């Protein structure tokens, strides 16, 4: 009598147990990173970070990632991404030891190899001290790129270790901040930070069927950031200044998008009532753009016209630093329900973002 078949023998095709598929990147060495964001956008950035494949051990905006660092350059709510390494030294002077300096140099060379930085600078308390000056000299020789204290591309930050007794070094992975979008070929005084524009759209709600209007569009930041998020039924921007329309068109072309912009007074568009489902506006803040006195007349007229243009179930998202004026207009309003979405710190200002619905 023949023995029973062995379970470990070759099985016919179609009956073999397939091996579980694994992402090869999970076998790559992971590095620690941290995101820098505008104060107030932490929750938006954390939500976006949670969508990054392979990001793990996430603690706030600090995490480990074994994948291609290029993936992190696509984060749109972050000002910058930094790679981190800690050294068990009691003060920065310890980084000048032979072993520590060699390890630091290797660490920074790896960042440069990915980002292509051509200069560096230091960001730390006491960066004018003799220790920091010597460190910059040693790194300039070792990295073979110049030390440019004001505008060096590789920003190197030093700070006490968060969960230990040593010091950690953070190296920005890109020569420019992530918020300096590659499509921004034209800048305007008082232009909106792109990460705030992205956050405003995410919190206002993203729907393919929305007809979207951006009054006072400026250089086109809100328009481009929305178009990059995905499709919508319509996307239109207007500005009363010809220079702003030209600037927006330049940036739209650089972004490779097709967005309609026109030189029209946002308060006298001649458009039909209820033309839009979402209106997003960065209103004049009264310093770089506009005046406080002018805004006192502009803001109520703006709210009145946007109420006419907005569909019954539409949303109006407003970014402004004229908080007292704007909230005063909303208080007791018979036309609007409003709630604050967030407040950020940006360039010495603390603008708020509001979401309004028609009553």
C-alpha positions as CSV (number, residue, x, y, z in Angstrom):
1,X,0.0,0.0,0.0
2,X,1.4,3.4,-1.0
3,X,2.0,6.0,1.7
4,X,-0.4,8.9,2.0
5,X,0.7,12.0,0.0
6,X,2.9,14.4,1.9
7,X,1.5,17.9,2.6
8,X,4.7,19.6,1.7
9,X,5.0,18.1,-1.8
10,X,4.6,20.2,-4.9
11,X,0.9,21.0,-5.5
12,X,-0.7,21.4,-8.9
13,X,-1.0,24.8,-10.4
14,X,-4.0,26.7,-9.1
15,X,-3.9,25.1,-5.6
16,X,-0.7,26.6,-4.2
17,X,-1.0,29.0,-1.3
18,X,0.1,32.4,-2.4
19,X,2.6,34.3,-0.3
20,X,1.2,37.4,1.3
21,X,2.2,40.5,-0.7
22,X,4.3,43.1,1.0
23,X,5.4,46.5,0.0
24,X,9.2,46.4,-0.6
25,X,9.5,49.9,0.9
26,X,8.6,48.5,4.3
27,X,11.9,46.6,4.2
28,X,13.8,49.9,3.7
29,X,15.4,51.6,6.6
30,X,13.0,54.2,8.1
31,X,14.0,57.7,9.1
32,X,12.4,60.1,11.5
33,X,10.7,63.2,10.2
34,X,8.8,66.2,11.6
35,X,6.5,68.6,9.8
36,X,6.5,72.4,10.3
37,X,3.1,74.1,9.9
38,X,1.5,77.4,10.5
39,X,0.3,77.5,14.1
40,X,-3.4,76.6,14.0
41,X,-3.1,74.2,11.1
42,X,-1.8,71.2,13.2
43,X,-5.0,69.3,12.9
44,X,-5.3,69.8,9.2
45,X,-1.7,68.6,8.7
46,X,-2.2,65.6,11.0
47,X,-5.2,64.5,8.9
48,X,-3.2,64.8,5.7
49,X,-0.2,63.0,7.3
50,X,-2.5,60.1,8.1
51,X,-3.0,59.5,4.4
52,X,0.7,59.0,3.7
53,X,1.3,55.3,3.0
54,X,3.9,53.7,5.3
55,X,4.1,56.6,7.7
56,X,4.2,55.0,11.2
57,X,4.6,55.7,14.9
58,X,3.0,59.1,14.3
59,X,3.2,61.4,17.3
60,X,1.5,64.7,16.4
61,X,3.5,65.9,13.4
62,X,6.5,63.7,14.1
63,X,6.8,60.2,12.5
64,X,8.9,57.5,11.0
65,X,8.9,56.9,7.2
66,X,10.8,54.2,5.2
67,X,9.5,55.3,1.7
68,X,10.9,57.8,-0.9
69,X,11.3,61.2,0.7
70,X,9.8,62.7,-2.5
71,X,6.4,61.6,-1.2
72,X,6.7,64.0,1.6
73,X,7.2,66.9,-0.7
74,X,3.6,66.5,-1.9
75,X,2.2,67.4,1.5
76,X,0.2,70.6,1.0
77,X,-0.7,71.6,4.5
78,X,2.9,71.7,5.7
79,X,5.4,74.6,5.5
80,X,8.3,72.2,5.5
81,X,9.4,68.6,6.3
82,X,12.5,68.0,8.4
83,X,14.6,64.8,8.8
84,X,15.7,64.3,12.4
85,X,18.5,62.6,14.2
86,X,19.5,62.9,17.9
87,X,23.0,62.8,19.5
88,X,23.6,62.0,23.1
89,X,25.5,65.2,23.9
90,X,24.8,67.6,26.7
91,X,25.2,70.7,24.6
92,X,25.8,71.6,20.9
93,X,29.6,71.8,21.5
94,X,29.5,68.0,21.7
95,X,28.6,67.8,18.0
96,X,32.2,69.0,17.3
97,X,33.7,65.8,18.5
98,X,35.3,63.7,15.7
99,X,32.8,60.9,15.9
100,X,29.8,63.1,16.2
101,X,30.9,65.5,13.5
102,X,31.4,62.6,11.1
103,X,28.0,61.2,11.9
104,X,26.4,64.6,11.5
105,X,28.2,65.1,8.1
106,X,26.9,61.8,6.9
107,X,23.4,62.6,8.0
108,X,23.4,65.9,6.2
109,X,24.9,64.4,3.1
110,X,22.0,62.0,2.9
111,X,19.6,64.9,3.0
112,X,21.5,66.8,0.4
113,X,21.6,63.8,-1.9
114,X,17.8,63.8,-2.0
115,X,17.1,67.6,-1.9
116,X,20.0,68.9,-4.0
117,X,20.7,71.8,-1.7
118,X,23.6,74.0,-2.8
119,X,24.2,76.0,0.4
120,X,23.3,75.8,4.1
121,X,22.4,77.9,7.2
122,X,21.9,77.3,10.9
123,X,18.8,77.9,12.8
124,X,19.3,77.7,16.6
125,X,19.3,79.8,19.7
126,X,22.7,81.4,20.0
127,X,23.6,80.9,16.3
128,X,26.0,83.8,16.5
129,X,28.0,82.0,19.3
130,X,31.6,80.8,18.8
131,X,30.4,77.2,18.9
132,X,27.9,77.7,16.1
133,X,30.5,79.6,14.1
134,X,33.0,76.8,14.4
135,X,30.3,74.3,13.6
136,X,29.4,76.2,10.4
137,X,33.1,76.3,9.4
138,X,33.5,72.5,9.9
139,X,30.3,71.7,8.0
140,X,31.3,74.0,5.2
141,X,34.5,72.1,4.7
142,X,33.0,68.7,5.1
143,X,29.9,69.2,3.0
144,X,31.7,71.2,0.3
145,X,28.8,73.7,0.0
146,X,28.9,77.4,1.2
147,X,27.5,78.6,4.5
148,X,25.0,81.3,3.8
149,X,23.6,82.5,7.1
150,X,20.6,84.4,5.7
151,X,19.4,82.4,2.7
152,X,21.1,79.0,2.8
153,X,19.0,76.3,1.1
154,X,19.7,73.6,3.7
155,X,18.1,74.9,6.9
156,X,19.7,73.0,9.8
157,X,18.0,73.5,13.2
158,X,19.4,72.4,16.5
159,X,17.4,72.0,19.7
160,X,17.3,70.0,22.9
161,X,16.1,66.4,22.4
162,X,12.4,66.2,23.0
163,X,12.4,62.9,24.9
164,X,16.0,62.5,26.0
165,X,19.0,64.3,27.5
166,X,20.8,65.0,24.2
167,X,20.5,67.4,21.3
168,X,18.7,66.8,18.0
169,X,19.4,68.1,14.5
170,X,16.6,68.8,12.1
171,X,17.5,69.2,8.4
172,X,14.9,70.6,5.9
173,X,14.5,68.1,3.1
174,X,13.8,70.7,0.4
175,X,15.8,73.7,-0.7
176,X,12.7,75.9,-0.4
177,X,9.7,75.5,2.0
178,X,6.9,73.3,0.8
179,X,4.6,76.3,1.0
180,X,6.6,78.0,-1.8
181,X,4.7,76.3,-4.5
182,X,6.5,75.6,-7.7
183,X,3.7,77.2,-9.7
184,X,4.2,80.6,-8.0
185,X,5.9,82.6,-10.6
186,X,4.1,85.8,-9.8
187,X,3.9,87.2,-6.2
188,X,1.7,90.0,-4.9
189,X,2.2,92.0,-1.8
190,X,-0.1,90.5,0.9
191,X,-0.5,87.3,-1.0
192,X,-2.1,84.3,0.8
193,X,0.0,81.5,2.2
194,X,-0.8,78.4,0.1
195,X,-1.1,76.1,3.0
196,X,-3.8,78.3,4.5
197,X,-5.6,78.2,1.1
198,X,-5.4,74.4,1.0
199,X,-6.7,74.1,4.6
200,X,-9.6,76.5,3.9
201,X,-10.8,74.4,1.0
202,X,-10.5,71.1,2.9
203,X,-12.5,72.5,5.8
204,X,-15.1,74.2,3.6
205,X,-15.8,70.8,2.0
206,X,-14.8,69.4,-1.4
207,X,-17.6,68.3,-3.8
208,X,-17.3,67.5,-7.5
209,X,-20.7,69.2,-8.2
210,X,-19.7,72.6,-6.6
211,X,-19.8,75.7,-8.7
212,X,-17.1,77.8,-7.1
213,X,-16.4,81.5,-7.1
214,X,-13.3,83.3,-5.8
215,X,-14.0,87.1,-5.6
216,X,-10.9,89.3,-5.2
217,X,-8.8,86.4,-6.4
218,X,-5.4,88.2,-6.3
219,X,-2.6,86.0,-7.5
220,X,-4.8,83.0,-7.8
221,X,-3.8,81.0,-4.8
222,X,-7.3,79.9,-3.7
223,X,-8.2,79.0,-7.3
224,X,-5.1,76.9,-8.0
225,X,-5.2,75.1,-4.6
226,X,-8.8,74.1,-5.2
227,X,-8.2,73.0,-8.8
228,X,-5.3,70.7,-7.7
229,X,-7.7,69.0,-5.2
230,X,-9.9,67.6,-7.9
231,X,-12.8,68.3,-10.2
232,X,-15.7,70.7,-9.7
233,X,-18.5,71.8,-11.8
234,X,-17.2,75.3,-12.3
235,X,-14.3,77.4,-11.0
236,X,-14.2,81.2,-11.6
237,X,-12.1,84.0,-10.2
238,X,-12.4,87.8,-10.5
239,X,-10.4,90.8,-9.4
240,X,-10.9,94.5,-10.0
241,X,-7.1,95.1,-10.6
242,X,-5.7,94.2,-14.0
243,X,-2.3,93.5,-12.4
244,X,-3.9,90.9,-10.2
245,X,-5.7,89.2,-13.0
246,X,-2.4,89.1,-15.0
247,X,-0.6,87.7,-12.0
248,X,-3.2,85.0,-11.5
249,X,-3.1,84.0,-15.1
250,X,0.7,83.6,-14.9
251,X,0.5,81.3,-11.9
252,X,-2.4,79.3,-13.4
253,X,-0.4,78.7,-16.6
254,X,2.7,77.7,-14.5
255,X,0.5,75.2,-12.6
256,X,-0.7,73.8,-15.9
257,X,-4.4,74.4,-15.0
258,X,-7.3,75.8,-17.0
259,X,-9.2,78.3,-14.7
260,X,-11.3,81.2,-15.8
261,X,-10.3,84.6,-14.3
262,X,-11.5,88.0,-15.4
263,X,-11.1,91.7,-14.5
264,X,-14.5,92.4,-12.9
265,X,-15.6,94.1,-9.7
266,X,-16.7,91.3,-7.3
267,X,-19.5,93.4,-6.1
268,X,-20.9,94.2,-9.6
269,X,-20.5,91.0,-11.5
270,X,-23.9,91.0,-13.2
271,X,-24.2,87.3,-12.5
272,X,-27.5,85.7,-11.8
273,X,-28.7,85.1,-8.2
274,X,-27.7,81.7,-6.7
275,X,-25.0,81.1,-9.3
276,X,-22.5,79.4,-6.9
277,X,-22.5,76.6,-4.3
278,X,-19.2,77.6,-2.7
279,X,-17.7,81.1,-2.5
280,X,-14.2,81.4,-1.1
281,X,-12.6,84.8,-0.4
282,X,-9.5,86.2,1.2
283,X,-10.8,89.6,2.1
284,X,-8.5,92.7,2.4
285,X,-6.9,92.7,5.8
286,X,-6.5,96.5,6.0
287,X,-2.7,96.7,5.9
288,X,-0.9,95.2,2.9
289,X,-4.2,95.4,0.9
290,X,-7.0,97.8,1.6
291,X,-7.5,100.1,4.6
292,X,-9.5,99.7,7.8
293,X,-11.7,102.6,6.7
294,X,-12.3,101.1,3.3
295,X,-13.1,97.7,4.7
296,X,-15.8,99.2,6.9
297,X,-17.7,99.9,3.7
298,X,-16.5,97.0,1.7
299,X,-17.3,94.1,4.1
300,X,-21.1,94.7,4.5
301,X,-21.4,95.3,0.7
302,X,-19.5,92.0,0.1
303,X,-21.7,90.0,2.5
304,X,-24.9,91.4,0.8
305,X,-23.7,90.5,-2.7
306,X,-22.4,87.1,-1.8
307,X,-25.7,86.3,-0.1
308,X,-27.4,87.0,-3.5
309,X,-24.9,84.9,-5.5
310,X,-24.9,81.9,-3.2
311,X,-27.2,78.9,-3.7
312,X,-29.7,78.1,-1.0
313,X,-27.6,75.3,0.5
314,X,-24.3,76.9,-0.5
315,X,-21.3,77.8,1.7
316,X,-19.2,81.0,2.0
317,X,-15.7,80.6,3.4
318,X,-14.0,83.9,4.4
319,X,-10.4,84.5,5.4
320,X,-9.8,87.8,7.2
321,X,-7.7,89.6,9.8
322,X,-10.4,92.2,10.3
323,X,-11.9,90.0,13.0
324,X,-13.7,92.7,15.1
325,X,-15.3,94.2,12.0
326,X,-16.3,90.9,10.5
327,X,-17.7,89.4,13.7
328,X,-19.5,92.6,14.4
329,X,-21.3,92.3,11.1
330,X,-22.3,88.7,11.7
331,X,-23.6,89.4,15.2
332,X,-27.3,89.4,15.1
333,X,-27.3,88.9,11.3
334,X,-30.6,87.8,9.8
335,X,-28.9,86.5,6.6
336,X,-26.1,84.3,7.8
337,X,-25.3,81.4,10.1
338,X,-21.6,81.4,10.8
339,X,-18.9,79.4,12.6
340,X,-15.2,79.8,13.0
341,X,-13.2,77.1,11.4
342,X,-9.7,78.0,12.6
343,X,-7.2,80.8,13.4
344,X,-3.6,80.7,12.4
345,X,-0.5,82.7,13.0
346,X,1.0,83.9,9.7
347,X,3.6,86.6,9.0
348,X,2.8,88.6,12.2
349,X,-1.0,88.3,11.6
350,X,-3.6,86.0,13.2
351,X,-6.3,85.7,10.6
352,X,-9.4,83.6,11.1
353,X,-11.3,81.4,8.7
354,X,-15.1,81.4,8.9
355,X,-17.7,79.3,7.2
356,X,-21.1,80.9,6.5
357,X,-24.4,79.5,5.4
358,X,-27.5,81.3,4.3
359,X,-30.3,81.6,6.8
